[in-house]
Amino acid sequence: MSSAVLDVEAVRTRFSALQRPHAFFDGPAGTQVPDEVIAAIATYLRESNANVGGAFETSRRTGELVEHARETSARFLGCTPREAIFGPSMTNLNFMLTRTVGRELQEGDEIVCTRLDHDANVSPWLELARDLGLVVRFADYDLSDVEAQLRDRTRVVAFPWASNALGTLVDVQRICALAHDAGALAWVDAVHYAPHGPIDVSVLGADVLLCSPYKFYGPHVGLAFARAELLERWRPYKVRPAPGYETGTAQHELLAGFVAAVDYIDSLGWDAITAHERELGARFLDGLPDRARLHGLPTMDRRVPTFALTFDRPPDEIAAALGERGIFVWHGDYYAVEVMRRLGLAEGAVRVGIVHYNTPDEVDRLLNELRRLA
């Protein structure tokens, strides 16, 4: 199924979770998982469950799985296997990696963050700044002033590829180039982009990039890329016997699920996924009721199909009313603390997240309910 036309009904047969009368528009907080991912996790636990380094069959199988997961990461991210790092979550990895790079920073060094990002790529830097006496500068939520925030002592530019609140896409190559021109590292939060398009760190010029497989049809585990030169230079926080940058025993069964999730995406092809999502996103935007206020770009240009909406009624009331009708959306700030403050949305917004397994009928069903509620 590698053509640019997605057979969404065939896709949905691969998800037992979708064989219910619910419409899942909650993907930005975690997508549903195809049955092959569930099977891969269960098969590992039944047949290969062991720690690495043992002189017996299940341990050898686990070692082979870890290597296979690294090779899969390289394929997914466009890096080498040794540049991939696994952890409990993206947030956990980012706290570890920011502490690691902090060994090279000095009081008065500067970090540029953005008011567009998820707090997982903001708070680690704020906490590091408190510990080391660093300066954190913020680019605005449209990133129009990134270049103006750069100084002689800028050491890291930390920014998102796509906003988990507004759906806005960022010109990653441009920001990476600006960071490098300033002598800084380009530190990319790709969590919200990863379900919506291909990643190739060698083209982007990123120094560090992080994502979360549970956002792209896999299990709850974190994945990061860091350039080999940096990994060789840095000294990570971990137990001494642990290989690489993993802090200890990996979540082996979840690595099996991660491999299956990437294989699932490969079986569809990004062209088909992105074309279908853009079509559904345009359908949603075209049908929005007049009394719905969209926060973000009004077309599918330079965005992914994630939409922040406010109404005359509080966001939690809208989300609860939709939930009672079997339509699942989020409300609040979804850890996009800075962008909600910047937009003055004290109660946050209703977030609608479309992914490739959604259907035109589901979009129409959601729009009809929003018209009624608005």
N, C-alpha and C positions, 0 to 999 in steps of 0.2 A: 504494500500500500504506500508506495513512494511517490506517486504522482501528486500534482499540486491540487487535486480535488480530494477533499476529505469525505469519506463515507462515514458520517457521524453515527449513524445507526449501527454500523458494524463496530465502530469504536466502542460504543456503549455496551455492546454485548460482552466486552472484555472486563467490565466492571460490575461485580455483584452489587456493589454499593449503589449503583445507579438504577437498579431494578426496583425502585420504589417511587411513589408519587411525589417525591420531593424535587425541587429545583435548586440545585446547589450553585449559588453565586457567592460562596464564601471562600473561594480558592485562594485569595491573597493571604489568608491565615492558615492555609494548608489544603491541598487538593485531595480529592478522593484517589484511591489507589487501585490499579488494575489487578486482577486476580493473579497474574503471573508474578507480581511483586510479592503478594502474600504467600504464594506457593514457594517462592525462592527462600523466603525467611523460614518458613516451616520446614522445608527440605533440609536446610542447613542444620536446624536444631535437631531434626530427627537423625541425620546421617553423618554430620561432620563436627558436632559440637565439641570443641576442645580449645585449649590455648595453644599458642604457637611455640615451636622449639622442642616439641616432644619427639621421641623416637618411636612413633606409632602412627597408625593410619589416619585417625581423625585429626591429629595435630598436623600431619603433613597436608591433609586436605584444607585445613584452615590456613596454613601458610600459602598454599596455592590460591585460595580465595583472596587473601590480602593482596597478593601480587596482581591478580586479575582485576581487583578493584582499583588498584593504582593505574593499571593500563587503561581501564575504562575511564578513569578520571582524566587521563591524558587525552583521550579521544574526545571527551566531552568539553574540556576546557582549552584544548589546543596547546598543551604544555608537555613536558616530559614526565614520566611516572614519578621520578624522584622529587618533582616540584609540587606534588599533590599532598595535602595534609588532611586527615580526618579528625573529627572531634565530636563531642556530644551535641553541639549546636553551633551555628554561625556565631552567636553572641559569645559563647564560651571560647571559641577559637579566636575571636577578635580581642577579647580581654587578654588571652595568652599572648597573642602576637604583638599587641600594642605594648604590653609589659616587656616583651623581648626587644623590640626596637627602642624602647625607653632606655635600655642600657647604653645606647649611643647618644642620647640627648642630654643637653645641658640646660641649666636654669636660664630662662630667657629665650630659648628656642621657641619657634612658633608652629602651630598646627592650624591649617585651614579646614574647617568643616562647613557644612551647608545647612540651611534651614529647610531643605527639601528631604533630608534623609531620615530613615528609621533611626531610633535612638541607639540601636546596636552599633552604629558607626558614629555616634556622637558621645554617649556617656563614657565609653572606654577612654576617649581622649580627654574628656573633662576630668575624669578621675586621675589619669596620668599627669595632667597638668597640675592638679592639686598636690600630688606627691612630689613632683620634680620642679615646681615653679615655672612651668611652661606657660605660654600665651596661646589661647585658642581664639581664632578669629572666625567669624561666620560670613560666608557668602549668602546672598539672599536666595529665596526659594526658586527664583527663575535662573539663578547662577549667572546673571548678567554682570556681576561685579567680582567674579572669581579672580581675574587678573589684577584688579585693584587691591585685593587682599594680600597679594604676595609681597614678601619682604626679603631682605637679605638673609634673615634668619628663619625663613620658612623651611621646615624640614619634611613635612608631610602635607599632602592635599587629600583629604578623605571625602568621598562623594558617592552618590548613588548612580547606578546606570538607569534605573527607573524608579519613580516614586511609588511607594506602596500605598500612598494616600490619594494622590491626584492622577497617577498613571503617566505622568510626564516622562518622556525619554530625554536623556542627556547625551550630548555629543562627547562620548567617552574619549575618543582619540584626541580631540582638541584639548580637553582638560588634562589628559595625561601629558600632552606636549607642553602645555603651560607649566605644569608641575616640574617637568624635567628641565625646562628652560630656566626655572628658578632654582635648580639644584635640589629639588624635593622629590620625595617618593609619591607615586600615584597609587592611592589606596581605594579600591573600588568595591562598593557594596552592590553585588549583582543578584541579591536574593530575589528581588521582585522582577528582575528582567528574565531570570533563568527559565521560567515556564513558558516564555513567549518568543524566544528566538535563540539562534546559535551563538556560542561564545568561542572566541579565538584570541587568547591573551597575547599571542605573538603579533597579531595585527593591531590590537588595541594599544600596546605599549604599557600595559599595567605592570606595576611592580608587585602588588598584592591584590588578589581578588577573592571574594568570599561569596558563598551561596549555600542554600539549604535544600537538600533533596526532597524534603517533605512538601516543598512548594512546587516541585515538578514530578508528582505522581510516585514519589518514593517514601521511604520511612524517615523518622525523626533522627537525623544525623546531620552533622555539619561538614562542609567541604571548603577547603581553601587552596589557593595557588599562591606561591611566592617564588620569585626568580631564584634560580639555583645559586647565583652569586651571593644573594642575600642570605639564603639558608646556610651556605658555607661559612659566612662571616658572623652571623648572629649566634648567640648562645641561648637556647630556649629554656623556659621554666618547665622542667619535667624530672622524673626519676631517672637516675643515671643509666640503668640497663635498658630503658625503653629506646627502640630504634627511632631515628629521625626526629620529628617534632611531635609525635603522639605522646601524650603525657603518661600513658600506661596502657593497659589492655584495651584494645579496640572493641567496638560493638560489632562483633563479627557477623552475627545474623543480619544486622542492618546493612552491613556492606554487601551482603548477598542481595538484599532488597534494592540497594542502590544500583547495583549492576543490572538487575532486571528492569529497573525504571529507565535507565539509559537505553537499554535494548528496546524497550517499548517505544520510546521517542524515535529511535532510529527506524523502527518498523513503519512509522507514519511519515516521517520526513518533515523537516521544518517548513518547507514551502507550503505543504498542505495545512499544517497547523496554523501558521501565521495568516494565510489567506482566509481561512475559515473564521479565525478570531476577528480579523479586521471587518469582515462582512457582518458578523454579529454585533460588533461594536458600533458600526455605522447604523445598523438597524435600531439599536438602542438609543443612540443620540437623536436620530430622526424622529423617534416616537416619544421623546420625553414630554411630559405634560408641562404646560406653560408655568405652572406654579412651583415646579421643581427648579431649584437654583443649582446649577452645575459649577463646581469649583475646579477649574482646570481647563484644558484646551477643548474647544467645542467641536473639533473634528478628529478623525483618526490619524491625522498627520502628527508625527513626533510624539506619539503616545502608545501605550498598551491599553487594552480594554478593561481598565480599572477606573471607576468613576466615584467621585465624592459629591454627595447631594445633600442639600438641606431644604426643609419645607417649613411651613408655618407651625407645624407640630414638632415637638422634640424628636431627635434622631432615635432615641431608644423606643419611643412609642411607635414610630414607623417600622423599625426593625422587628419589634414584638408582634405587631399586627401582621406583618408579612410572614413571620415565623409560624403564626397560628394557621396560616393558609398554605403551609408547606413550602414557602419560599425563603431560603436562608441567605441573609445578608449580615454584614457587620455594622456596628455603630460605635462611636467614640473617637479616640484619636489613633488607635491601632499602633501605638508607640511612635507615631510621627509627631512627636511633641512640638518640635520647633515650627513645622509648617502650620499646625493648628493654631499656635499662638500668633504666628505671623498673619494668618487670615482672620483672626479674631473669633474663632469658632470654639468658644468655651466648652460647649457640649459635644464638640466634634461634629461628625457628619455621618450620614448613611453611606456605606461603601458597598458598591456592586462590583463584583469581580467576575469577569467572563473568561473562561478557558475553553479549550478546543472541544471538550465533551459536552458543552452546552449546545442547545438546539434553537432554531428560530422560534419554535413554538414556546419554548421556555422564556425566551426574551419577550415575546408578545404577552405571555401570561403575567410576567413581572410588570410590564408597562401598563397593562389593564388594571392591576392592583394599585400601582402608583397613582394612576389617574383617579381612582376611587378614593384613595387615602388623601390625595392632595386637594 
